[in-house]
Amino acid sequence: MIRTALPADVPAIAALHTRARATYYRGRVPEEAYAGEAELLRSREGWARAVGREEGRGRVFCAERDGEVTGVAAFLTDDGVTTLTQLHVDPGHWRRGTGAALHDACLAAWRRAGIERVRLEVYAHNLRAQAFYAAHGWRPAPAPTDSAPASGTHRTLWLAVPREDPRVSGE
């Protein structure tokens, strides 16, 4: 089940975020940068802000199975630009359609809001995520400045939001 995240979900979301990040950062980034106590506190605070923001500025969706948060997706619209800021599935729940369901929830929200284009940054070494996004229509921007890594560690991708869900319209 996909639903809007609630403040009570923040501890579970932050823990899931830490487990997911460990799968692609481990061995590449110092552990305290993604799993230390200070980072977990920062993560909880960030997720609390995201869950509490006005709906017009973005949303946080949770995937839930048997009462457990198994995935999370968040987006933010700021200065007219919408960014998919997070999409994580608990590694124990990979390959079950959770990420696709979260992505679909974001697409539906973007369509309702009239958003036509969305950006994201993905860790350059996270090839699993890059393959997921490519399969869902995300592409590097054609202009070299837009497709270059933002910080040397991430790639920027863009999605032209389809006007309708092709599975519904029959296209």
N, C-alpha and C positions, 0 to 999 in steps of 0.2 A: 504494500500500500504506500502511495506517495501522498504526503500531506505537508501543510505549512508547519515549519518548526515552531516550537513553543519555548519560552524561557526555561522551562523544566528540562528541555532536551540538551541544553548547553554542555553540561558535563559529559554526556555520552557522545555528543558531536566532537568535542575537543579531544576526547580519548581516541575516537575513530580516526580523526584527522592525523593524530600522532602516529597511529599504527600504519595508516596508508602512506604517509610521508616517509616512514622508515623503509618501506619497500624500494623506493627509488633513490633516497638520499644515503642510505647505509653504505659505507665504504667510499663515499664521494664527498661527504660533508661531515664536519665534526658532529658527533651525536648530540652534544648540548645545543646545537643549532636547530634541531628538530624534535628532541625528546627530553631535554633537561627540564628540571622543575621550573626554571624561569620561563622557558619557552612554552611549557604547558599552561602556566598562568597567563602569559601573553595571548596564547591561543584561546583560552576560555574568555578572556576579556574581549578579544576581537569577535568571537562568535556571539557573545552577548550583545555587542553593539549591532552586529548584522541582523540578529533575530529581532532586535527591538527597533530597527529602522522603519520609517514610513513605507507603506507598500508602494507608493509611487516612485520611490528611490531604489527599490530592489526587493528581492525576496530571498528567503532561505527555505528550501524544501528538504524534507527527510524521507528516506525510504525506511519503512518499518516492516519487520517480519516477526511474528509471534511476540510482539511487545518490545523487540530489540531494534534500536536504530542501526541499520545496515549500510546506509549511504546518506550523503548530504550533497546538495548543490546550492550555490549562492550566486546571485548576480547583483550588480550595482549600476545604477544609471547616474552619472555625474557629468555636469556640463555637456549634456546632450549625447554622451558616449555611454553605451551599455557594455559592461564587461562581465563575462562569466568569471567570477573571482575564484570559485572553488567548485570542484566536482570530485568527490572521493567516495569510493566503495570500500567497505571493510574487506581486507584481503581474504578473509574466510568466506566471503560471499561473492567473489569474482565469478564471472561467466554464468550468471543467473539472470541477466537482463536488468539488474538494478541500475547500472549506469545509464542504459538506454531509456529506462522509465524516468529517471531523474532528468535526463536531457529532454525528453518529450514534455515533461512538466514545464521546463524552462521555455521551450519553444511555444507552448500554448500561452504562457504568460506574456511572452514577447509579442506574439500575434495580437492578443487582446489589447496590449498597450500601444500597438501600431509601430513597434520597433522593427526596423528593416535591416539593421546591421549590428553585429555583436563581435567583440574582440575577446581574446583570452591570451594568457601567457602560459606556456607549458615548459617544464624543466627539460632542457635539451637532451638529457640522458634518459628521460622517461619515454622510451620508445613505445611502450604499451599504451600509454595515454595518447601519444601522437597518432598511433594507428586507430584508436577509438575515435578520435576527433576527425581524422581523415574519412573514416567510414560514415561519419555523420555530416559530411559536407564542409568541414572547416578547411580553409586553405591559407597558405602564406599570402600576404598582400603582394600584389605585383610590383609595387614601388620598393626599391631596395631599402629605403629608410624604414618602411613599415614592416618588412619581413625580417629585418636584422634582429638578432637577439637584443632584448631590452637592456640586459645587464651583462651580457656575455655568457650567462648560464641558462637563459630562457629564450624560447622562440615565440613570436607573436603570430597568432592565427586569427583569421576573420571568417565569419559566417554571414552570408546573405540569408536572412530569415525567409523561408518559403512562405508565400501568402497563405497557403492552405496546406493542411496535412495531406500529402498525396495518398495516404492509406484511406482517408475519409472521402476525398473528392474523386477517387478512381483514376487519377492520372498515372 
